[in-house]
Amino acid sequence: MQLAELHIALGEYDEARRNIEQALRASLPHEQRRQALLMLGDLLERHLEKRERAMIAYRQIVGEYPGTAETELALLRLKVLEHEQ
């Protein structure tokens, strides 16, 4: 995930996406997985303009991790994205 953050800082968004997706395929603890999904959604939404894919990541957080801070953020982002459609 740190490598993904570095790629984001450098503007290398596709590489950052690949790093996040690779991390998600690994066995991450729940907290790190929630953070990775949120980071992926944000990256897809804000930098890669793949809003539908971002919504999938946000919905995954909501479905898998109810009652968490990441879910609250994901719900807010979903509300904004759904309003924009």
Secondary structure, 3 states (H helix, E strand, C coil): CHHHHHHHHCCCHHHHHHHHHHHHHCCCCHHHHHHHHHHHHHHHHHHCCCHHHHHHHHHHHHHHCCCCHHHHHHHHHHHHHHHHC
